[in-house]
Amino acid sequence: MDTSSAPLPWALLPDNASVGGDGQLLIGGCDTLELAAEFGTPLFVYDEDHLRARCREAVAAFGPGVSYATKAFLCRAMARLAFEEGMSLDVSTGGEYHVARATGVPPERLVLHGNNKSVEELRVALGEGVGRVVVDSFDEMARIEQLVAGGLAPPRVLIRITPGVEAHTHEFVRTGQDDSKFGFPVYSGDADRALARAATSPAMELVGIHAHIGSQVFEAQFFELAVDAVAGFVNAHGLPELSLGGGLGVAYVEGETAPTITDWAAAIHRACEANGITARVTAEPGRAITAAAAVTLYTVGTIKDLPGIRTYVAVDGGMSDNPRPVLYGSGYETFLPRAVQAPRLKLVTVVGKHCESGDRLVVDGRVPEDLQVGDLLATPVTGAYGHSMGSNYNKVLRPAVVFVRDGDARVVVRRETLDDLLRLDVLDPQGSE
Ligand SMILES: *Cc1c(COP(=O)(O)O)cnc(C)c1O
């Protein structure tokens, strides 16, 4: 058990975090206590300039064509921001495609992913002239060929190859190994067959190869292995593009460090050079763009002391706004925004309000000793795969999301209301209510 009493590591907070006159946390010049009072809790607070800075860093490191993986966090404000900063957008379903298009992102700036794209998803994307389709299976190729035979223009495609690389990350987010539902494996010869078919099919313009080894990967070495594994294919076919997907890890808790986007790009570029790859190399960061940009604010509702066991601190959200701990056993830090630099002497387990014992947000987190009911409690680094993977399990209302910048806060996703819970509900198919 960790009994260290250190304050929250400052590096886990968004770029534009600062300390107010009373020791409270400000983000983007906005007092987090005031944000909670104005917008309610739970609340996702994103530092807009942090998001913009990471998008710019990605464009500087990889060049235009680098895409933001929208599944990490998507709403129209986020789609617009990434687009404005020069990124393309990765979408992996018709739903993500729709949100990006509803924002006004032009189809040529979208990259369509997915291991099971439906005919309808492909029809819309091809019909509008989507920028790239990352082809994942022979069944998908057949669908594309059928749609093009029906009169749609042949799309530009990348072939997704499963390079046979086992990155050190949670098995649920590892995608580069042979035993994967994604892509064409190298070991079975499918990668070769897929490239040969795409190269000769009049229904596709083959422009490149794609390989995504997984998410929350810390060691550049795994991306280098992926480059080594796909280099032969890129060079043999003289393809102009290579995308290494996303997957760059971020630090969530004390003691973790991750490469920057710039470092990651440099490692990938070095590996490409070493393999004689002249293709334009790009990537699709999601987590590295949004994770550290946000904190989640909660209100403490109950505190339960179990002498000799643990202290449960229950907040007004939980696995519905951050399912990562229950899905992957992910760790988070916790702190009190009213005293962001205070020593954290009390060991607690932060839990949500759902009817599950697994509804834990922070196991053995540390908070100041004077924690009390009614306090605002926060978890940092919640900007990726929190809101986007959220649910309204137990009919808990989905939190609002605010972007803060230069002392101003704007709502980009409003809080769900009780009426929203009935919006899709049909009680009497004949009646009006
Ligand atoms: C999930 C995913 C990404 C983004 O991954 P991060 O770990 O968030 O950077 C990029 N590309 C593909 C194909 C993905 O599935």
The ligand as an SDF file (V2000), in Angstrom:
LIG
                    3D

 15 15  0  0  0  0  0  0  0  0999 V2000
   -8.2550    3.4120  -31.4780 C   0  0  0  0  0  0  0  0  0  0  0  0
   -7.5440    3.6750  -32.7540 C   0  0  0  0  0  0  0  0  0  0  0  0
   -6.7460    4.8050  -32.8760 C   0  0  0  0  0  0  0  0  0  0  0  0
   -6.4690    5.7470  -31.7500 C   0  0  0  0  0  0  0  0  0  0  0  0
   -5.8260    5.0990  -30.6950 O   0  0  0  0  0  0  0  0  0  0  0  0
   -5.2390    5.9490  -29.4710 P   0  0  0  0  0  0  0  0  0  0  0  0
   -4.6650    4.9120  -28.6030 O   0  0  0  0  0  0  0  0  0  0  0  0
   -6.3650    6.6730  -28.8620 O   0  0  0  0  0  0  0  0  0  0  0  0
   -4.2160    6.8740  -30.0320 O   0  0  0  0  0  0  0  0  0  0  0  0
   -6.1750    5.0520  -34.1050 C   0  0  0  0  0  0  0  0  0  0  0  0
   -6.3710    4.2210  -35.1630 N   0  0  0  0  0  0  0  0  0  0  0  0
   -7.1410    3.1150  -35.0600 C   0  0  0  0  0  0  0  0  0  0  0  0
   -7.3250    2.2650  -36.2450 C   0  0  0  0  0  0  0  0  0  0  0  0
   -7.7510    2.8080  -33.8640 C   0  0  0  0  0  0  0  0  0  0  0  0
   -8.4990    1.7070  -33.7650 O   0  0  0  0  0  0  0  0  0  0  0  0
  1  2  1  0
  2  3  1  0
  2 14  2  0
  3  4  1  0
  3 10  2  0
  4  5  1  0
  5  6  1  0
  6  7  2  0
  6  8  1  0
  6  9  1  0
 10 11  1  0
 11 12  2  0
 12 13  1  0
 12 14  1  0
 14 15  1  0
M  END
$$$$
